[in-house]
Amino acid sequence: LFALSYIIPISVVIYIIRLLIRNKQENQRLRLEVGKLADELERARKQNESKSGTVPTQ
């Protein structure tokens, strides 16, 4: 029973750390994907500008 009182909190801490690491990795993956999509969108806009010859207004 005494050992159980140490095992449970340590297990919870390890579980939380694993979740945080997984979340960080997922955030990095999503940021990379968003960056790629932003680059692709920028290339598409530049191609449209060069084809139409107009300057976009913002």
C-alpha positions in Angstrom: 0.0 0.0 0.0 2.9 2.3 0.8 4.6 1.7 -2.5 1.2 2.2 -4.3 1.0 5.7 -2.9 4.3 6.5 -4.8 3.5 4.6 -8.0 0.2 6.3 -8.8 1.5 9.9 -8.7 4.6 9.0 -10.6 2.5 7.2 -13.2 0.3 10.2 -13.6 3.2 12.6 -14.0 4.8 10.3 -16.6 1.5 10.1 -18.5 1.1 13.9 -18.5 4.7 14.4 -19.7 4.0 12.0 -22.5 0.9 13.9 -23.5 2.8 17.2 -23.5 5.5 15.8 -25.7 3.0 14.4 -28.1 1.1 17.7 -28.2 4.4 19.6 -28.9 5.2 17.2 -31.8 1.7 17.6 -33.2 2.0 21.4 -33.0 5.3 21.4 -34.8 3.8 19.1 -37.5 0.8 21.4 -38.0 2.9 24.6 -38.1 5.1 23.0 -40.8 1.9 22.1 -42.8 0.5 25.6 -42.4 3.8 27.1 -43.6 3.7 24.9 -46.7 0.1 25.8 -47.4 1.0 29.5 -47.0 3.9 29.2 -49.4 1.7 27.4 -51.9 -1.0 30.1 -51.6 1.6 32.9 -52.1 2.9 31.1 -55.2 -0.6 30.8 -56.6 -1.3 34.5 -55.9 1.9 35.5 -57.7 1.0 33.4 -60.7 -2.5 34.9 -60.8 -1.0 38.4 -60.6 1.5 37.7 -63.4 -1.2 36.2 -65.6 -3.7 39.0 -65.1 -1.2 41.9 -64.8 -3.2 43.6 -62.1 -2.1 44.6 -58.6 -4.3 43.2 -55.8 -5.8 45.6 -53.4 -6.0 44.7 -49.7 
